[in-house]
Amino acid sequence: MKSIILNNGIELPMVGFGTYKATAKEGIEAVSTAISNGYRLIDTAAKYVNEEAVGKGIKASGVPREDIFITTKLWRENLGYRSTKIEFEKSLKRLKIDYLDLYLIHWPANAKNYDNWQKTNADTWRAMEELQAEGKIRSIGVSNFFQEHLEALFQTARVIPAINQIEFHPGYWQKDLVAFCKSQNIVVQAWSPLARGKVFGNETLQAIAKKHNKSVAQVCLRWIIQHEVIAIPKSTSPERIKENINLFDFDLTKTEMEQINKLPEMGFSGELPDIWPGRL
Ligand SMILES: NC(=O)c1ccc[n+]([C@@H]2O[C@H](COP(=O)([O-])OP(=O)(O)OC[C@H]3O[C@@H](n4cnc5c(N)ncnc54)[C@H](OP(=O)(O)O)[C@@H]3O)[C@@H](O)[C@H]2O)c1
C-alpha cells in the first residue's frame, strides 16, 4: 500500500474505506471485511449514524486499534467552541475508543447560515486544536472547505489543517482548490471517488479500463492516487471492497491521466459549502 505523510509527520495510506450509508450489521461486516482485506484507514462521521457500527467492525476485525487510522467528523449543525468539545466526546464514546486519529469539520460555516461564519469556524478550530494538544486527537483537518474558508481560518489558526476532504472524481475534481491545498501542505482526500457510480458509463474511462484489464472503478481510484490524493471508496460488497484496494499492479500513463483530467463535468453531487442547506 502506498502512503502519504501529513504536515505533522503522521503517515497514512493512500486508500481508505468510506462508510456513508453502511450502518448497523451491514456496517459492522463491511468495516471488518475491509480491514481483513488490508484497509487501515476508516472514514466515518457523526452524521452517518454509524460510529457505533464502525467501532464494532474494527473490534471484530481482530486488528489492534492502534494499527487503524480512524477518522470522524463534526456535523455542520454543531459548529462552535463548546459544541465541538461535547460532540467530540460523544463520537469517541460511540466508537468506543480513547483517542481519535483524525477529526474533521464536516462542512464550514457559511454566510447563508451564520452572521459571522469566520468566527464560527475559528472557534470550532480552536476547540479542535485544544483537543489535539490534550492528546485526544492525533490530526485535525477540514472537509468541504473552499480556498476562502481556508484563508479565513489561517487568520487565527495555530495548527494548519492536515487534510481537506472534498468531492473529487473524474468529471469533478476541483483542480484549483487541490493546487491551493498542496501549496499549503494540506493533503487532499477524495470523497465520492467513484461519483457513486455516476461516471461508470463514460466511454473514455471504459476504454482505459479495458486496456489495463481493470474495472472503471479501479481506473477512477488509480487516477486519484496518481494525483497524490487519498481515495476513500465505500462498498458493502466483499468483492467490490477487494476490487477497490487492488490498485497497485498498474499505472496510468501521462496521456491517460490527461484524458481523464479533461473529461467534461459529470457526476457532481450538487453539494457546495456556500449553499447548504440546499444544493445546486
Ligand atoms: N466529507 C464529506 O462531505 C463526504 C461526502 C460524501 C462522502 N464522504 C465519505 O466518502 C466516502 C465515499 O463516498 P461515497 O460513499 O459517497 O461514494 P463512492 O465511494 O464514490 O461510491 C459508493 C457507491 O459505489 C458503489 N461501489 C463501490 N465500489 C464499487 C465498484 N468497485 N464497482 C461498482 N460499484 C461500486 C457502492 O455500492 P456497494 O456498497 O453496493 O458496493 C456505493 O453505492 C463515503 O462513504 C464517506 O465516508 C464524505
The ligand as an SDF file (V2000), in Angstrom:
LIG
                    3D

 48 52  0  0  0  0  0  0  0  0999 V2000
  -16.8460   14.8290    3.7150 N   0  0  0  0  0  0  0  0  0  0  0  0
  -17.9850   14.7240    3.0690 C   0  0  0  0  0  0  0  0  0  0  0  0
  -18.7750   15.6640    2.9810 O   0  0  0  0  0  0  0  0  0  0  0  0
  -18.3210   13.4210    2.4190 C   0  0  0  0  0  0  0  0  0  0  0  0
  -19.3760   13.3650    1.4980 C   0  0  0  0  0  0  0  0  0  0  0  0
  -19.6520   12.1400    0.9070 C   0  0  0  0  0  0  0  0  0  0  0  0
  -18.9010   11.0230    1.2180 C   0  0  0  0  0  0  0  0  0  0  0  0
  -17.8840   11.1000    2.1500 N   0  0  0  0  0  0  0  0  0  0  0  0
  -17.0550    9.9140    2.5000 C   0  0  0  0  0  0  0  0  0  0  0  0
  -16.5180    9.3720    1.2980 O   0  0  0  0  0  0  0  0  0  0  0  0
  -16.8920    8.0030    1.1910 C   0  0  0  0  0  0  0  0  0  0  0  0
  -17.0390    7.5820   -0.2560 C   0  0  0  0  0  0  0  0  0  0  0  0
  -18.0130    8.3540   -0.9190 O   0  0  0  0  0  0  0  0  0  0  0  0
  -19.4850    7.8070   -1.3030 P   0  0  0  0  0  0  0  0  0  0  0  0
  -19.8480    6.7090   -0.3820 O   0  0  0  0  0  0  0  0  0  0  0  0
  -20.3480    8.9970   -1.3570 O   0  0  0  0  0  0  0  0  0  0  0  0
  -19.3450    7.3030   -2.7730 O   0  0  0  0  0  0  0  0  0  0  0  0
  -18.3790    6.3400   -3.6280 P   0  0  0  0  0  0  0  0  0  0  0  0
  -17.3810    5.6840   -2.7780 O   0  0  0  0  0  0  0  0  0  0  0  0
  -17.9370    7.1660   -4.7930 O   0  0  0  0  0  0  0  0  0  0  0  0
  -19.4080    5.2900   -4.1990 O   0  0  0  0  0  0  0  0  0  0  0  0
  -20.0680    4.3600   -3.3780 C   0  0  0  0  0  0  0  0  0  0  0  0
  -21.1060    3.6470   -4.2410 C   0  0  0  0  0  0  0  0  0  0  0  0
  -20.4700    2.9470   -5.3090 O   0  0  0  0  0  0  0  0  0  0  0  0
  -20.7220    1.5370   -5.1930 C   0  0  0  0  0  0  0  0  0  0  0  0
  -19.4440    0.8640   -5.4630 N   0  0  0  0  0  0  0  0  0  0  0  0
  -18.3500    0.8120   -4.6540 C   0  0  0  0  0  0  0  0  0  0  0  0
  -17.3420    0.1540   -5.2540 N   0  0  0  0  0  0  0  0  0  0  0  0
  -17.7940   -0.2150   -6.4600 C   0  0  0  0  0  0  0  0  0  0  0  0
  -17.2050   -0.9430   -7.5330 C   0  0  0  0  0  0  0  0  0  0  0  0
  -15.9470   -1.3640   -7.4750 N   0  0  0  0  0  0  0  0  0  0  0  0
  -17.9640   -1.1680   -8.6430 N   0  0  0  0  0  0  0  0  0  0  0  0
  -19.2480   -0.7280   -8.7060 C   0  0  0  0  0  0  0  0  0  0  0  0
  -19.8620   -0.0350   -7.7240 N   0  0  0  0  0  0  0  0  0  0  0  0
  -19.1250    0.2260   -6.6010 C   0  0  0  0  0  0  0  0  0  0  0  0
  -21.2220    1.3070   -3.7970 C   0  0  0  0  0  0  0  0  0  0  0  0
  -22.1750    0.2750   -3.7540 O   0  0  0  0  0  0  0  0  0  0  0  0
  -21.9360   -1.0690   -2.8770 P   0  0  0  0  0  0  0  0  0  0  0  0
  -21.8120   -0.6460   -1.4500 O   0  0  0  0  0  0  0  0  0  0  0  0
  -23.1610   -1.8660   -3.1520 O   0  0  0  0  0  0  0  0  0  0  0  0
  -20.6870   -1.7120   -3.4330 O   0  0  0  0  0  0  0  0  0  0  0  0
  -21.8980    2.6360   -3.4570 C   0  0  0  0  0  0  0  0  0  0  0  0
  -23.2190    2.6480   -3.9620 O   0  0  0  0  0  0  0  0  0  0  0  0
  -18.2020    7.9490    1.9810 C   0  0  0  0  0  0  0  0  0  0  0  0
  -18.5990    6.6320    2.2510 O   0  0  0  0  0  0  0  0  0  0  0  0
  -17.8400    8.7850    3.1620 C   0  0  0  0  0  0  0  0  0  0  0  0
  -17.0530    8.0520    4.0710 O   0  0  0  0  0  0  0  0  0  0  0  0
  -17.5960   12.2920    2.7330 C   0  0  0  0  0  0  0  0  0  0  0  0
  1  2  1  0
  2  3  2  0
  2  4  1  0
  4  5  1  0
  4 48  2  0
  5  6  2  0
  6  7  1  0
  7  8  2  0
  8  9  1  0
  8 48  1  0
  9 10  1  0
  9 46  1  0
 10 11  1  0
 11 12  1  0
 11 44  1  0
 12 13  1  0
 13 14  1  0
 14 15  2  0
 14 16  1  0
 14 17  1  0
 17 18  1  0
 18 19  2  0
 18 20  1  0
 18 21  1  0
 21 22  1  0
 22 23  1  0
 23 24  1  0
 23 42  1  0
 24 25  1  0
 25 26  1  0
 25 36  1  0
 26 27  1  0
 26 35  1  0
 27 28  2  0
 28 29  1  0
 29 30  1  0
 29 35  2  0
 30 31  1  0
 30 32  2  0
 32 33  1  0
 33 34  2  0
 34 35  1  0
 36 37  1  0
 36 42  1  0
 37 38  1  0
 38 39  2  0
 38 40  1  0
 38 41  1  0
 42 43  1  0
 44 45  1  0
 44 46  1  0
 46 47  1  0
M  CHG  2   8   1  16  -1
M  END
$$$$
